[in-house]
Amino acid sequence: MTSQSNTEDSPAPNGASTATAQSSSANQNERTFFGHPFGLANLSGVEMWERFSFYGLQALLAYYLYYTVADGGLGMEKSTALSIVGAYGGLVYLTGVAGAWVADRILSAERTLFYSAVLVMLGHISLALLPGYVGVTLGLVFIAIGSGALKTTSQVVLGSLYSHDDPRRDGGFSIYYMGVNIGGLLGPLITNALWGWKGFHWGFGAAAVMMAIGLIQYTALRKQTIRDAGHEVVNPLPHKKYLPVFLGAVVAVAAFVLLFVTGVLKVAQLSNIAALLAAVIAIVLWIQMYRSPLTTDIERSRLVGFVPMFVASVAFWSLFQQQFTVIALYSDERLNRNLFGIEVPPGMVQSINPLFIILFAAVFGALWTKLGDKQPSYAVKFSMALGLIGVALLLFIPFAGGGANSTPMWVMVLILFLFTMGELMLSPVGNSMATRLAPKAFPTRMFGLWLLSISLGTALSGSLAGFYNPNDASAERTYFLAMFAVMIALGALIFLARKWIVKKFVDVH
């Protein structure tokens, strides 16, 4: 699962003022949570249940879409189903950027967080209770908007609980990150168990119930633990512009829906559309920052150096997020899931990555701390991440063209272990990098640009899945070899360009 930032820089710029932060942490008599503001417990709880619901859904989604109606699914073509999964994942990160804008200009981070949690719950309720395509359409739209906005704003609110120089900040975000991954671990386990017992909708219902618990918990403790944190609208939109913005959004959504209804756009193209949208927005954000008179020459140099890192991130996530597309299909059709005489549902494979994150995130954090100034540069870490995920794909080659239950479970565990090692080399590191490279005038936009690399890569994971053919051994082998070659080549290029990148970063390594 994708890591969220545990650095001191990333959340704070998106939200509340220093004064608010100081006031939130200055009260010596406040109730604490392991020495931290008690709001950390509240935010970690709601994010844990949101991640539970999100990854619990992700573990079932592809199967729900392409399983036959007789098996409780919607009976879609597999390629279309995987495209939808990729598009949905990409839109989650894309809406994170939109959520940051709404928080900064209209609602505030804390209010955006609250309403986003409500949307997530409504989305899962729609999937659980509404039949067929109506339920899945409403559900995915609500969850994509809600999860994306909540992912961004929860970190903003958490950051505003601490002053900028509070030594507890890094520890607080580490605890928060642990809650994220506990949710990511438990979600697929429980929703898959319910799917196997009672069907897909019971799994979706569990996600809805857990998100409701998170929302109730957050609401009950909101005033006592969050107080004024994240309540400031840092760049208010003039009220006279509310209506034009609202009408513009309505027109854009209506036009998008109309294109699908009339057949101009196809559902199978959703991942391509999401990828194109993310790419265009990323280019616009980059150009805006680069050309702005508020950006210094040093900051422009850093933006140029960021470009190859953005490309590397896109490539990494385009493979990593295939856990929910190609690997989901592979786990269903090829993997021997018999554990101690019990056949586990294929979606439980999605719990392997967060388990490794929980086990090794602290190890990597301690390693970078111990190495200090001697640790590898951002460019070297990124190149290592690409190499690890590329090598992981080679493990599929000996089993190309195999039948049902032909791939041992230990092979998949090893593959996802390498995926996780790559993730820990790139995701939290990238969060830190984005905040350090951000022009002083555009911290939110820069972090949004980083999120767009994840959005674009995730959408491409759905597009690339269209080229995967598990029924042809030669085609399957070619697919994995091609992915491997691209990752290794790109990793090598990033490594060879490391000195140039470090030079462009100007004092940021």
C-alpha angles and dihedrals in degrees: 000000000000116000123234124219121276096176125112095239108052108070103032099066091056096059151013128021125260090252092057091047092051093048091050094054100033098076104103093191096056121121111260137208111215087332094312132105107284089235085077090068092049095048093043089052097051091044091049092055091043090053089045090056095041098050092036087059093043090056091058104031102087092046093047091052099047104029113102122263088248088059093049098263135110097253098233125163108270094237091052092047093051091047090055091049091052093046092048092051091047092050091053090063092039092055088051087071091048090048091054090053093050090048094049097044111025122010109017124243096274096050091045089052092052096048090044090056089052090052092050091053092048090050093056091045088054091052092047099046110022117078129237125330095351092061096044094046096049092039097052094044093051094045095045092053095040099044094046094051093042092050091058102036097046089062091047092053092045091051091052091059088071133055114241092254097043106130090211094068099092092046091049093054090047090056090046091050090052089056089051092055096043087058091046090052098047098040099070092039095056100036091049092049090052091046090055091046105040109359141265097303092057088056090050089047091055089054089051093049094049092048088050089053090051091049093047090049092049093047094048093051097032100103096039098046108025100034109158097345113128094001096117119102096216099195107019118207111229110256092236089065094054094086096047091048092048093047091047091053092048092049092048093050092045092050090049092051091046092055089057095043092052092047096243087122123036127217088233088063095057096104091049090050092049090049092050091048092050092047094050093048091047092053091048093050092048093049092047092054095042095050097040116114086222090067116089125220091254091051090050089053090052091050090055091050089050093062098078089044090053090051091048091051092051091051093048095050092045087066101031093055090053083089083088097042121025096016091045089055091043092051090052099048109024112022122099099229096176108128117180091336095312123106107221121208114264094241092066087076085076090071093064096077097050089046090057090045090056091048099045110025092086090046092057092044091052091046094054090045092050093047092048110167090001095065118111119272122258089259093054092048091051092049090051090050091053091047093051095050090044092053090048090063091058089068089070092059100079090055098047112138094013124147133238114319091006097127116070117231092238089064092057091046090053092047092052091044089059089045089054094048088053091048092053089050093053117019106057088030090054091050090055093044094052093052093047094048095045117118108246090242094051113039093138094047092049093052088045089054090053091050088052090061087059091045093051093046093048092050090049089054086068093045093049091049087068088069094053115102114181092181095067116061094201093048092046092050091048091051095055093041091051092050090048093050093050093049094047093046093048092044090052092050092051090049093049090048094048096108092049091048093049089049091052091048090061107211093348112104 
